[in-house]
Amino acid sequence: DGVYFERTTWYQRYTVDFYTHFLILSRLNEDVTKTDNGKLAEKLQLALDFQMHSTRPDGTTPFIGDDDGGRMLPHSLRAVNDFRSGLATGAALFGRSDYKFVAQEPAEETLWLLGAEGMRKFAKLSSREPRETSKAFADGGFYVMRESWTDSANFMLLDGGKHGVGNCGHSHADALSYELAVCGTTLLVDPGTYTYHESVATRDFFRSTRAHNTLTIDGASSSEPLESFKWRNIADIQTNNWKAHNRFDFWEGSHNGFSRLSPEPIIHTRNVFFIKRDYWILRDSVNATATHDYELNFHFDAGTTPKLTISENAIPIVRQVADGDAGLETFVFGDSGVWQTYEDWIAPVFGVKIPAPSAVFASSGTGTQEFFTFLLPSQKNAPVPQVYETTARAGRAFSIEFNNYHDLFVYGDGDEQNLVRTKRFDSNFRFVWARFGADGQSIEEIILVDGSHLIFDGKEIISNPKKLNYAVVTRNNNKFHITTEDTTFSVNLSNKTRNNS
């Protein structure tokens, strides 16, 4: 699917550079190289596709996995995390309007490699945003959640793939971690690499689980390092579910990397529910039986100022005050736990480390553990988002106040026979999100994941013999319009009749 086999974004760039040069030279010397340039062009475009989709809204690229600061040839003096010159060259090389859209402007590299003719091709090419906003790279194990291709979009890059290949020399213990941009501004980051050989402790810190935006248990990493480019224990990581829709994205991944800490298997499962144009909801669960210490880690970019504070409904949260449209309210709900903030390190380029703020939600517990995280963008001069837990039978329910909307999120274990019951909903869907109007009563839309039955205000809305992957419900006057993977139908709320379309 175009992802470099060692699963690092820096070496992905290396690969694109090498094969771009090779293809150009091969086309100029086709009678000598005897290369299948058609197949080479196809593979190179797949690699560029991933490079395009992993580009943040601000035009930079996260440093996932190792980086060493090197380049094949330094054609320009762009920022080290700006990989768009390769897309500009790819646009001229393949006539790709979507590459041009993300590249935005011609690159000096394009002139060096393709000459004046390449620059003319780039100039004549139309600019078209990529067809997909969110994108799964299932073979490579990366999942991109993006609501639009504007420079003010919300964006998340998830790591749900295998630890690496061979000795996994360039891998980090970043299972189920993510990068986050809010309203186009990068806020939660991967730490980078910093060094290969300065010291074992420093090398291991930057590739540790604690240094990434994910969960640690008993202070351990999901994969355990051995030497600078080797690992003693490697987690088995897999993605269990991925759904991309124009209104939401949903992802589920898991790994067994903490099983070495206990006689019984320990599986960490993470769900991410992205309500596009709104916010993210994360659920982390651990099926342990013994007592363990847990830490949910949040690593903010340098220059941010997250503060531990108390929400209006007396819940401890971490608040990154909005700078224009780029604030973040972080709520975590666990059986117990306390917030801590501290200064940590990130490496914006190989060989350089700088201080950056971090936050951790720490708890101890016996048996199965469950954490719900709400990442709510906030805007200057807008109402401050709020979250609080509310009552639910056979499940968990949370009320969310966001941008003058009243939302409800409900989680159940997906038991076909056991409905989760709230004041207005009965459902066996694992995830239910509903939006109410400003009055808090009139329903506007519902998003459901993995289930078959929904009752709203005593009215049966969905009753399907088989589990549905998802359903999106919108209201128009006295009708609910329901869309699933396979069909679209409507339900009249006054007489409960169903019309298929």
N, C-alpha and C positions, 0 to 999 in steps of 0.2 A: 504493500500500500504506500510505498514511498518513504517510510521511516528508516533511517540508518540503523543497521542491525545492533549497534551498541547502545542505541536509545539515548544519545546525548545530542542536544540541539547544536552545540558548537561543532561537533564532528559531523553533524548533518550538513552544516555549512561547508566544511572541508570537502565533503563528498560532492556536493553540488558544484563547488569550484573546480575540482578535479575533472569531473565528467563534462562540465561546460567547456573547459579548455580542450578536452579530448575530442568532443564532438565537433567543435569548430575546426580543429586540425585535421580530423578524419574526413570531414566534408571537403577540405581543401586538397586532400591527398587520397581520395577514395580509391584510386586505382592501385595505390600502394598498400594501404592498411587492410583492405578487404573486409572492413567492419560492417556489420549489419546496423547501419545508421538509423534505420527505422525503429528497430527495437531499442537501440540506445536512446533515441529521442523520446520514446514512450516512457522508459524507465526514469529518465532525467526529469520529465514533466511530473511524474508521480512524486519525486523527491521535492521538486519545487512547489507542488501542491501542498505538501505538509509544511514547508517553509512559509508559504503564504498564509495558511490557516493558523499557524502558531504565532503569527505576528500579532502583537498587542495592538489595541486601538491607537496608541501613541506612536506606532511604527517600529518599536523595539521588539526584541525577542527574548524570552526568558532563557536563563542558563540552567537547563535541566541536565543532570549528570555532569560529567567532567568537562572542563575546558582547559586548554593550555595556552591560550592567547595567540596562537600562531595562525598564519594565513598561507595559502599557496603562493599568492603574489599580492602585495599590498597596493592595489590600484588606486586607492583614494584614502582620504583622512576622515572618513565617516566615524561616528561613534562606534565603539567595538560591539555594541549590542544592536546595531542597525544593520540588518542583513538584506535590506531591500534592493541593494545594487544587483544582487543575483537575480531578483525578480525583474528588474528593469532589463537586464540582458536577456533573460528568458522571454520577456515580452517581445523583444525584437527578433529573437532567434526562432520563436514558434508562432508569432502572430497572436499572442494570448492577451486579449483585452482585459481579462481579470487580473493578470499579473501587473499590467500597467496601472490598473486602478489602485492596487495596494502599494506598488512602487511609487506612485504619484508623479515622479519626475525622472528624467533620464539620468544615468549614472556615468561618472567618468570611466568606470570599468567597461561600460558598453562601447565607448569610443575606442578604448585600447584594444578590445577584443574583436569588434565588428566594424570598426572604422566609421567613416562618414556615412556609409550606406546603412549601417546599423542604426545610427542616430536618426536618419531620415525615416527608416521603417518605424521606429518608436514614435516619432512625431506624427506620422500618418495614421497610426493605429488608434482606433476608438478606445475609450476607457469605459469598462463595464464592471460593476461590482460582481464578485463571485456569486454563483447561483445559490450556494448553501451558506448559511450563517454558522450553524453548529455542524460539527463534523466528527465522525468516528474514524479513527485509524486503528482498527481492531487488531491487525497483525502486529503493528508497532506498539499498541497498548496506550495510545494517547487519545483523549477525548476533549474536544473543544466545545465549550458552551459560549455562544455569542448571540446577542439579540439583534445586532445590525452591524453594518460595515462603516458606520460613522465613527469619527474620532472621539465621540462622547459615549460610546457603547459600554455596557456592562459585559465583562469577559471573564471566563475561567478556563484554565487549562489543567486537566486532570491526568494523573499518572496511574493507570490501571493495568499496566503490562508486566511481563515477567521481569525479574531482577536484571537479567542480562544474558549473555552467551559466554560459553567457555569459562574462563576464570572471572568473568564479569569485572574486568580490570577498571573500566571507566564508569561503573555503576555507582549510584548512591543508594542508601537505605531509605528511599523516599516512597515506599509503597503507599498508595491511596492518597498521596499528597496533592496539593493544587497550588496554582498561582491565581491571583485575583486582581482585576482592574475594575474600579467603580467609576462610572460616568467618564470613562476614558483614562482615568488616572490609576497607575499601578500602586496598589496599597499592600497586598500580601505577596511575599516573594520567596522564591527558592534562594538559598544562601550563596550559590555559586561554588567555586572550588578553592580558590586562593593559592594552594600549593600542592605539589606532589611530594616534595622531599624535605621541606623545612624541618618538620618533626612528625613523628607518628601521631602524637596527640592532636596536633593541628590538622593534619590530613584527615584523621578519623572524625574530628568534630564536624568539619564541613560536609562530610558524607554520612553523618549520623542521622537517625530518625528524629532526634530531638531538634535538629537544626532545620527541619522541614515542617510544613503545615499539616501535621497529622498527629496520630495518637501514639504515645509511648506507654509501655507497661513496665513497672519496676525499674524505670530509668534505662531500659534496654532498647536496642535498635531492632527493627524488624528483620534485618539481615546483619550478621555479626562480622566485622572486619577481622582479617588476619594480618595481612601485610598491605603495603601501599596500593597494590593492584590485585589483591586476593581477598577471599572471604572464607571465614570458618564455617558459617551457617548461612544458607540462602533461603529466603522466604519463597513459598509457592504462592504466586499472586495471580488472581484472575478477575476478569470482569464478568459479572453475572447478568447484567441487564443494561440496555441502552435504548433510550427512546428520544427522538428529536422531532419536535413539532413546532409550528410557528408561534405557539403561545407558551410552550414549556419544553424543558429538557429534563430527562431523568437518567441517572446512572447509579449502578450498584457494583461495588467491587469488594473483594475480600482477600485475606492472606492468612497463612498459618505460622508466620514468623515468630510469634511469641510462644509457640507450643513447647519450645525447649525450656521454658521457665517453670513448667509444672508437669506432673505425671500425666495429666489429662490433656487432650488437644485443646488449644485455645485458638479460636478463629475471630479475627477482627473484621467486621463488616461495616462498610460505609455506604450510605445512600446520599445522593445529592439531588435535590429537587429545585430546579431553577425556574422561577416564574418570570418569564421574559418581560422586560421593561419594569420589573419590580425588584425582586430580591431572591436570595438563596435560603433554602432550609436543608440542613445536614443532619443525618442521624448516624451516630456511631454506636455499634453494639459489640459486646464481647461476651462469648458464651463460657466464661470461666466458672469454676466451682470453688476454688480457693480464694484467699484474701490477697489482693494485689493493690499496688499504687498506680494511679492513672494520671496522665498529663495530656491534655489537648493543647497543642502548640499553635501559636499565631505569630508569624514573623512579618513585621511591617518593614516597608522600604525605608531607606535612609531619608531623613528630612521630614518624616511624619512625626506626629506627636500624640500617640494614643494615650489616653488617661483612664485610670480606674475611677469609676464614679457610680452614682446610684441613680437608677431610672426614676421617672415620676411615680411609678408604682412600686418603689422601694426594692428593686432588684439590682444587685451589683452587675455592672456591665463594663465593657471596654469601649470607650468612645474616641473615635478619630474625628475631631471637630471639622465640619465641612469647610473646605476652602473653595468657595463657589459651589459647585455641584458634586464635590468629591469627598463627602464625609461617610463614615461607617459606624453603625451601632451594632455591637457584637453581644448577643445574648447566648448564654449556655445554660441549659437545664439538665442537671444530673440528680441522682439520688442524694448526693452531697457534693461538696466541693467549694473551693475558694479561688478567687482570682489573684494572680501575682503579675506584676510587670517588672521588667528588668532590661538592661542594655546588653545586647548581644553583638554578633559580627555578621556582616555579609561581605561578599567579594564581588564588586561591580566589574572587575576585570582580573584576570589571572595575575597573581603577585601583589595585589592590593587588597587590603581588608579595611573596612571602615565600620564604626559603630552604628547600630540600628536598633530601634526599640522592638521588644518582643513581649508577648503576654502568654500566660499559661493558665489554664483552668485545671487545678490539681484536686484529686480526690482519692480516697481509699474505699474499697468495698469488697464484700464477699459474694461470690456467685456471679450470676449474669449482671452485666452493667449496660447502661443505656444513657447516651448523651444526645440532646437535641441542641443544635446550634442554629441561630438565626443571624444571617449577615444582611443587614438592612442598610442600603444606601441612604444617606441623609443630605439634605440641601440647605444651604444658608437661607434663613428667613422662611423656611418651611416648617410645618409641625414636626416635632421630634418623634420618630417612630417608637412604638411601645409594644412589648410582648408580655403576656402573662399566661400562666397555665390555668385552665378551667376544667370543669368536671367532665369525665367521660367514663362510661361503663365498658369494661373489657378492652380499654385502649387508653391513649393519651390524646389530649386536646389542648390547643393553644389559641388564644385570641391575639390578633396582630392589628395594631392601629398604624396605618401607613398611608401618607398622602391623602388624608381625609376619607380613606376607605376603612371599613371594618372587615377584616379577613378572619377566617377560621381555618386552622390546620388540624387534621385528625389523623392519628396513626393507629393501625390495628395490625395484628399478626397475620392477616390474610386467611384466617380460618373460614372456610366456606360456610360452616354452620353457625358460627359465633359472630353475631353482629356487634359492632361497636356502636354504642348509643350515646348521643349527645342530646341537647335540648331540642334540636330541630332535625338532626340527621340520624338515621340508622343505616349502617353500611358494613359490608365485608371487604371493601377495597382496602388495601394496605395503606394507601396514601390518599387523603382527600383534602383538597384545598378549595375554599369557597370565598367569594367576594360579595359583600353586602354594600349597599349604597350608603350615603352619608347618614341616613336615618338609622342604620344598623339593623334594619329589618328586611328590606326588599333585596332579594337575591339577584345578582347580576351575572355571575358565571361560577362554574364548578369545574375543577380538574380532578380526575380520578385515575389511579394507577393500580393495576393488578387486583381485580375483583369482579363480581358479577351482580351485586344487588345494591340498590340505593333507594332509600325511602326518605322523602323530604316533607316535613310538616304532615306526616301521616299518609302521604301519597306515594305510591310505588312509581318511581321514575325509571329505574332500570331493573330488570329481572331477566338474566340471561342464563341459559343452561350451562354455558361454558365460561371460564374465566376470560375476561377481557384484558388485553394488555393496557389499554387506557380508554378513557372516555372524556370528551370535552363537552360541557353543557353550557349553552348560552341562553339567555332569556329574551324573548321578544313579546312584550305585553303579557298575555296569559298563556304563552306556550314556552316550553323548554325545547330547544333544538339540540340534539345529541349527535356527536360525531365520534365514531370509533375507527379502528384500523380498517374494518370491513364494510361499514354501512353508515348511513345517516338517517335519522328518524326524528320525529317530534312527538311531544306529549302535551296534550291539552290539559292544563292544570285544573280546569273547572270540571271536566268529566272523565279525566284520566284516559282518554282514548289515544291510541298510538297511530301515527301515520308514517309509513316507510317511504323513503325516496332513494 
